[in-house]
């Protein structure tokens, strides 16, 4: 359950940042920093379970 919730949050963050492009204003550093931090955790978990 924990893994599913984490993956869901990551997917939502990535989808939101990708689906909501801000041509008017540059992308804030917050999402950029949050995405890479959670990506490695998911990849590591998937590799271990796989």
N, C-alpha and C positions, 0 to 999 in steps of 0.2 A: 504493500500500500504506500509506504514511504517513497519507494522508487517511482511509482506511478505519479504521485503528486509532484515530485521534483521534476520529472520529465515533462509533465503537463505545464508546470510553471515555466520551464525553459522554453518549451515550444511556444507558449503564449507570448513570452517576451520576444522571441525571435520573430514570430509572425507579426506581432504588433510593430516592431521596429521596421520590418520589411514592408508591411502593408501600409504603414503610415509614413511615407517619405515626406520630408519637410523641405521642399525646394525654396520656400520663402526664407526659412531660417536654418542655419546649420544644425546638424544633429548634436544634441547635448552629450557631454562626456559621461553622464550617469549610465544610460543604457549600454553604451559601448563598453564601459568598465564592468557592468553587471553581466553582460552576455558571455565574454570570454571566461569569467570566473566560474560560471555554472557549466559551461560547455565541457571543460576537462573533467569535471566530476561525473557528468553523465557518460562521457566516452569511457572513462575508467570503469564505471559500474557496468556498462554494457559489455565491455571486454571481459570483465571478470565473470559475469553470468554466462556470456557466450562461450 
